[in-house]
Amino acid sequence: MKAPLFWTLLLLAAAGRAAETPNAAEVYRRAFEALPKLTAAEEQLLQKPAADASAAALSSKLAPALALYRQAANTPRCDWGIDLEKQDLSFKSLLPHMAPLNQLANVAAWEAERVKKSDPAAFVALHADALRSAGHAGEGWPLISGLFDATIRQRSLEALSANLAALPPDLLARLDAQLNAIPPCVDFRQAMLAEKAFGIDWFMRHLVAVSREQQAGAAATNFAASLRLSAVAAGGPVGLKIGLEENGGDSFWLGLGQRKRGIALLSADVRRGEALLFKDGQAALVLLQEKRIEPINVKLIRGELFRLLGDKDAQKVLGGVGTNSTRLVQQLMEASELMGAIAEAGATPVKDAAAWSQNVAAQVTNQNAIAGLYFPIAGGVRASMDAARAKELMLRTALEVMRDGPAAAARSRDPWGEGAPFSCRPDGDSYELTSQLQRDGKSVTLRLPRR
């Protein structure tokens, strides 16, 4: 059997298995359709729990949608069908599921509060399902999806912590096991790397595609006409390197981010097998698998920019880079590298995400107008993600405190505390767990009742 045929059959088999695997997104959409239209009084009732007849009636009305939501939350695979090769960057068109998903998570939290005294097992199960659905919210437009993920999580984590003392030991053990099986909130580094690929790198590929359609007669004047790709090396400590041969000159290696003989390798997508070279206001597309370099004439049609980004963001881009097409491509390449560097720096915990974001924004905006568009919004999202992750860890610590007493907190590790544990102090009829992570000028805390 020839190798290409073997891989084709393998991919087809994998695709068949994926098609047979249940998709939570399809069940969620049925839940969205089952959501009833609520009256103003019912909307008001959803804002706070109640145990009266009106709350019971509302619970019955919401039950079909809630049942589907919980079924979806317990379905591991969730594929919303979001196309990274999008043609529209608008939030509503790409993430129409976020608002109803958050609404159903709120319904689950309300129902859990309504039944917590009569059915503590249902209280735990409802919040566990909400935490699972938060993970499903994390797919899509990375920063925005991560914000929804963190918002849903924090609501359930705080509710569970506040009611631990009312739960019997078997339910506490069940909750501990469920928390261990639920993936944590997406972290900032992952979100920024995805944002880089989802936004800036995609936009560069789109410009290349547009230019290739308009490149008639441009090849002869492009610097790439005198280049040949001789070798490709990917991975290892140096990342991507390509070997180039120039007419009338010796061959040389060019690494990602390097510039030699006036040629810079400023962007690459190894998965797609493409890289971009830049020299003297010109660009060239490197097809890594074919070992071929294709001259491109990058042109940006003003109407295309406004169609893709919308008026507000398009004006920001034009205000930062002007209408010069090659300058825009250069800024996009630089923005991609900056976003990658910011993502890697984001792997190191910071105690105050807002202050960190302001510092990054000041530095990045001066270097690159496009990268600067992501701040300080990205800092606010990071603050939410970090707070959710801190509360996840503190809830696990809280379970140990409930089992072994407050001394158990000394075994914890606060990622924002340089290896120190979360602090645990009595406060009336509660304990207060505190991280050194700051949000809105205050330490992130989690309260749990004393038995």
N, C-alpha and C positions, 0 to 999 in steps of 0.2 A: 504493500500500500504506500503510495507516495505521501510524503509528509504533509503537503497542503491539504490533501483530501482527509487525512487523519484528523488534522486540527479542525477542519470544517465540520466533520461528523461529531467531534467532541463538543464543539461550540453549539451545534444544533441540539445535542442531547442535553447540555446544560440549560439551554433556553427552554427546552421542553419541561425540564424539572422545575424551572422558575415559574413557568406558566401554571403548573399544577399546584404550586405552593400558594395557600391563601394570602391575599393581600389586604392588610388592615385598612388601607386607604379606601377600598371599595366599600367596606362595611361602615367606615366613618361617614362616607357620603350618603349612605342610606340613613344613618343617624341624623345627619343634617336635614335631610328631607323630612324626617319624622318629627323634627322640632316644631312644636305648635306655636302659633302666634299668641303672645301673652297680652293680657290687659294691663293697663297702668297699675292697677292694684296688685296684680300678680308679679309684675316687675318689681314693685316695691317690696313685696313679700320675700322675693329672692335675695334681697339685700341683707336680711337677717333671719336666723332660724326661728321657727315657732313650732309648737306642738299642738296647735288647735286644729279644728276641723278644716279651716281654710287651707292650712299647710298640707294636710292629708289629701285634700282634693287636688291641690297643685301637684303634689307628688305623683298621684295617679295619672294626671294629665301628661306629666313629663316622663313617665315610666317607659313607654316604648322607645323613645329616643335614647334614654339613659341605658337601657338594656343593650341596644346596638352599640353604643359608645363603649360600654364595658367589654363587649365581645371583641370589638376592634382593638382595645387596649391590650387584650390578652392574646392577640395575634402577632407573633414576633416580626414577620416581614411587613414593612410599610413602605410602599413606593407611590408617592404622589404624582408621578409622571411628569416631573418638572424637567423641562428641556434646557440643558445648559447652553445649547446652541440657539438661544432664544432670539426672537425678532422684536421683542417688546420688553423694555426694562421696567415697566410700571409695576408697582407693588401689588395692586389689586388683580392684575391679570396673571401674575406668577404665583401668588400665594392666596387664592380665594378661600382656602380651607382654614386659615389661621384664626379668623374671628369666630366662626362657629365652633372650632375645636376648643378655643379658650372658653366660650360660653358653656359648652358641655362639661368642661372640667370644673367650672364654677357651679354648675348644677350638681355634679357629683359631690363637691365639697359641701354644698347646702344640704343635700340629702343625708350625707354622713353626719352632719351636725344635728339634723332632725332626729336621727335614730340612735345616736350614740349611747343614750341611757338605756333604751329598751333592747338594743341589739349591738353591743360593742364589737362583735365579730364583723358585722356589716360595716360599722364605722371604719375599722381597719382596712377591710377589703376595698371599700370605695376609694379611700385615699391611696392605697397601693395601686389601684387601677389608674387613678389620676397621675401618679408618678410615672407609670408606664407610658401613658399617653403623652406626657411631657417629652419623653424621648422621641416619640413619633413626630412631635412638633419641630424637632431640630433639623429636619431635612428641608432644603429649599434655599431661599436667599439667606446666606449664612448668618450674618449679624442679626437680622430681623428674626429669623427662625430661632436663633439662640436666645433672643430676648423673651420670646413666648415660652420657650422651654424653661428658662429660669423663673419666669413669673408663675407658671403653673406649679412648678416644684415648690417654690417658697410657701405658697398658700397651703399646700398639704403638709409640708414638713413642720410648719408652725402649729397647725391644728393637731397633728399627731403628738408633738412634744407636749403641748398644753394639757393633753388628756392621758398621758402615760400612767398616772397614778390610779386611774379608774380601770385599767386593763389587768386581767388576771395573768399569772405567769405564763400560761400556755399561749395566750395571745401576744404577749411581749416576745416570746421565743419565735412565734410565727412571723411577727413583724420584722424581727432581726433577720430571719432567713429571706424574707421577701426583699428587704433592702439590699442584701448581698447579691440578689439576682437581677436587680434593676440597674442598667447602665447609668453612670453618673452624668451630670449635666455637661454639655459640650464645653470645652475650655476655650479660652480666648485665642490661643495659638492656632488651634484647629479652625476656628471661625475665620480668623484673618487670612490664613492660607487658602481657605475655600473662597473667601471674598476676593482675593487676588485672582484666583483662577476663574471665578464666576463673573467678575466685573471687568477688571483691567485687561487681563490676558485675553478674555473673550473679545473685548472691543478691538484689541490689536488684530486678532484673527479676522474679525469682520472687515476692518480696513484693508487688510491684505487681500481678502476675497473681492472686495470692491475694486481694488486697484488692478487685480489680475484681469478683471473684465474690461479694464480701460487701458491696458498696457500696450496697445498696438504701436509699434515703432519705437518703444522706449528701451528695448533691450540693448541696442547698440551703444547707447550713451551711458548705461549703468555700469558702475565699477565691477559688478559681479561678472560681466562678460569676460573678464580676464582671469577669473578664479575657477579652480576645480576642487571639489571636495575629495580628499584622498583617504581619510580615516575618521572614525568616530569612536570616542571612548566615554562611557558614562558610568557613574557610580564612584565609590571610593571617596577619599577625603577631599579630592579636588572637584568633584561633581562632573559636569559635562565638559569635554574638550573635543574640538574638531581639528583635523589636520587639513590645511589648505595649501594648494600649489598655485602660485601666481605666475602668469606668463612672463618669462624673462627674469625670474627670481627663484630663490630657493624655497622649498616647502617649509612650513612653520606650523606650530600648534597654537591654537587660540582657545583659552578657557572662558567659561561664563563670567562675564563682568570685566574681561580683559580687553585691551586695545593694543593692536600691533599693526605697524605700517598704515596707521590711520583707520584701520578697520576694527570695529567694536562688535563683540558678541554680547548683546545686552538683554536678550530674552530667549527662552527656549521652553518647549513643551515636549519632553522626551516621550510621554505617553502617546501623543499625536504624531511624534516623529518630525517636528518642525522647530526651526530656530530662525531668529531674525538677525541679520547683520546690518550695520549702519556705517556710512562713511560720507562725509562732506554733503550732508543733506539728502543722501540717497539711501534706499533700503533694498535688501535682497532677502528672499526666502530660501532657507536651507532645508531641503527634503532629506532628512537623516537616513531613512531606510533606503532610499533610492540613490543616495550619495550624489545628489545633484543640487546645483544652486541655480535658482531662477530669479532673474532680475525682475523687480517690481517697481511700478511707478505709483507711488502712494498719492492719491488724491482724495480729498475729503469734500464731499458736496455738503454745503451748509444745510440744505433741507434734510439730508440724511441724518446729520447730527441731531437736529431738533426732533426728527421722527423717533429716533432711538431713545434719547434722553429726556425729552420733554423740554419746555421752554426754560424753566428755572435752572436746571442743571446744565443745559446746553449753554446758557448765558454765562454761567460760572466758568465752564471750560474755555469758552471763547475769551472771557475776560482775563483768564490766566495765561493763555498761550497765543491769543490772537487768531488770525485766520490762516496762518502759514501751516500748510499740511505737514511738511516734513518736521517742523518744530513740534507739532502735535504728536507725531509718532515718536519723536525723541523723548518728549515728556511722558508719554505712555510707557515707554521702555524703562525710563528712570523710575516712574511710579511703581511699576511692577517689582523692580528690585527693592525699592524702599519698603513696599508692603511686605515683601518676604523678610526683610531685615527686622521690621517692626513685629511681625509674627514670631520670629525666633526670640526676640527680646521679650515678648509676652509670655514665654515659657517660664521666666523667672518671676516668682510671686512679688507683687508690690502691695504695700499696706494701704495705699490710698490711690485707687484707680483714677479718680477724678483729677488729682494733682498730676499723676503720671501722664494722663491724656493731654492736659494743658501744656505740659512741657514738650511732649511729642508734637502736638499741633503747632507750637511756635517754631520748632525746628523744621518740621516737614514742610509747612506752608512756605517758608522762605526758600526751601530747596525745590519744591515741586508743587505747583498749584493743584494738580489732579489728585495726588496722594493726600493733600491737605483737606480735600472734600470729605474724607472719612472721619475727620476729627472736628470737634470733641464728641460726636455721636458715638463713635466706637468706644470711647472711654466710659460713657454711660452704660453701654451694653456690657462692657467688661465688669463694671461694678455689680451689675445684676447677676452675671454668671458667677463671679467670685463669691458673692453673698450666698447664692444657691448652693455652691459647692461647700462653703464653710458650714452651712446649716445641715447639709447631708452628713458631714463628718461629725458635727456636734450632736445630731440625733442618734447616731451610733454610740457616741460617748454617753448620751443621756440614758440609753438602754442599759449600759454597763453600770451607770450610777444607780438606776432603779434596782438592779440586781445585787450590786456589791456595796452600795453606799458612795458618798461623795469622794472618798479617797480614790475611787476608780478613775476619776478624771485625770489623775496624775499619769496614767498610762497612755493618755491620748497624745497626739502630736498636731500642733497647729501649723499648717504650711506657711502661714504668714507671721509666725512667731519664732522663726529661726530655730526650730526644733523643740521649743518649749511647749508644754501642754496647754490645752484650753484651761482658762481659769474657771473655777467652780466655787461660788460663794452662796451661802444661804441668804434669802431675802424674804422675810416673813414666812409665808407658808409655801414658798417656792425656792428652787435653786435657779441661779442664773449662770449659764455657761457663756463665756466671753472669748472671742477671738481677737487677735491684734489687727485683724483686717478692719479698715475704716470705710464707712459709707455715709455720705452726707455729714461728715464731720463727727460721726459717732462710731463707737466700736460695734461690730456685728455681734448680736447676742441671740441666745435661744433660752427660753424659760421652760422649766418643767416643774410640776408640783411635787412637793415632798409627800411621801406616803403617810 
